[in-house]
């Protein structure tokens, strides 16, 4: 097969040799047509298949472009008479720059008949072969020799990886019984579950070691609901914030917020729940008197309706201990009959009998 530059190819190579552009080969195409005027062609006549742009090499003043033709993906036979090389310029425009033609051609059979492989070397004078780049064609294939070379490289890589992993301890996940030999790390799980509880290890000297899982966290700034996919540090920080904001009397072992005592059920101050209100009920001259161990005063301005304010705890004097266990008495209680209407006064407590 005889090769020549097309008219567009001559202009293209001139620009390459002048250093204006680099040669960028894009594809090689085989065709079964022929032409009496190869230099004016802009495309291969009767295109049949794209072939492999295999390599570019330099020998002296010539640069050789190697193309490889195979019938691995051919669905019907044809007679190969033309072979063209396409390239793009600095504007991205593709053009046919090299065309080869054989008057008689070569028959290219389908793969089911036999496998064929042809290599074409196209030589041209280019000032710098390093300035030639090429793209692989769209029907890239793997040549046998390259395949076996890569297989050998892969086997070497596999051996190297195996040797490196042999130096690492074995890692297992499951119950404690799986820690059955030295140089093993075990993520221990609860029996019958996939929940990891701790990490156990038997080192190269067969010494057992045990590591407990832990969480490092900081209390959240505000109370927020727990969200799925959050880290343990975030979750425990939110939980800690809820506990920090809880009052003592929210737990079930605490007394009721308001506990009314009798003389028989009297609770000493040291045993009372902080934040709860205690009163002592006695009968004196037919009047119910409530005794408390602290005074209740309104200390917020303005006050909010139906709200109890400001607890002032009274402490006995060291010089004159108070023998009376009742530190405060409500003296502002007004009892009303059911349905009775009365003008309310500030500071008074109204009870319906």
Residue, then its C-alpha position, 0 to 999 in steps of 0.5 A: x500500500x502506497x501512502x501520500x499526504x492529501x492537500x489538507x495534510x500538506x498544509x497540516x504538516x507544514x504548520x506542524x514543522x513550523x511549530x504553529x501546532x502539534x500533530x494530534x491524530x484522532x483515528x485511522x479508517x479502512x475502506x474498500x473504495x479507490x480513487x485516481x486523485x488521492x490528494x484531493x480526498x477529504x474522507x476514505x472512500x467506502x469506509x468499512x471499519x476504524x482501526x487501531x492507532x497503536x504507536x508513534x516512534x522516531x527513527x532518524x529524520x522519519x517519524x513512523x505511525x503504527x496502525x493495527x488492523x484486526x477483524x475481531x469486531x468485523x461483522x462482514x468481510x470486505x477488500x481493504x484498498x484504502x487506509x486513511x489517517x485523520x487529525x485535528x488542528x488547533x481549532x478542533x477541526x478534523x481532516x484527512x491528512x494521510x491516505x494510502x491505497x492498494x489497487x488490488x487490496x487485501x481480503x479481510x474475512x470475518x472472525x468466524x472464518x479466521x482471525x487476521x491481524x495487519x500492522x501498517x507503518x506510515x513514515x513521514x518527515x516531522x521535525x519533532x516526533x515528540x510533538x505527535x499525539x494520538x487518540x485510540x480509535x473507538x473500537x480499541x482492542x487488546x492485542x495478545x502480546x499486550x494481554x500476556x504482558x499485563x497478565x504477568x505484571x498482574x501476577x507480580x502485583x498480586x504476589x507483592x500484595x499477598x506478601x504485604x498482607x501476610x505481615x498484617x494481623x488477621x482481623x475477625x468480627x464475631x464472638x470471643x471464641x473466634x480469637x483462636x490464634x495469635x496475631x489476630x484482632x477481634x471485634x467482639x459482638x454480643x452472642x447472636x447479634x451483629x452489635x460490637x461491644x469491645x475489641x480483643x487482640x492476641x498479638x504476635x507473642x500470643x499476649x491477650x489484650x482487651x480494648x473497651x469502646x468509649x465516647x468523647x463528647x461535649x454537652x450540647x448548647x441547647x436541647x434538641x431531639x436526637x437524629x438518626x445517623x448522628x455520631x455518638x459524641x453528638x448523641x451523648x452531648x444532647x442527652x447530657x443537656x437534657x439531664x443537666x436541665x432536669x430538676x431533682x423532683x422530676x424523678x419517681x423517688x422524689x416527693x410530690x411538688x406539693x406535699x401536705x403532712x400531718x403530725x403522723x406523716x411529718x417529714x424532717x427538712x433534711x429528708x425533703x426533696x429540694x424544690x417541693x412545697x411541704x405543708x403541715x395540716x392540724x386542727x386548732x379551734x376548728x380552723x385548718x392551718x397550713x404550716x410550711x418550712x419557708x415563706x412564699x413571696x412574690x419577687x417577680x415584677x410584673x407577676x404572672x397570673x396563677x404563678x407562685x414566686x420566690x421561695x425564701x428559706x429561713x434558717x434558725x439563728x445560731x445564737x437563739x435556735x428556734x425550737x419551733x419546727x414550723x418556720x412559716x404560716x400562711x395567714x392570708x387564706x380566705x375560704x369561700x363557699x362553692x359559687x360564692x363571689x367576692x372581690x379578690x385582693x392582692x396577696x390573698x389566697x382563696x380556697x373553695x370549701 
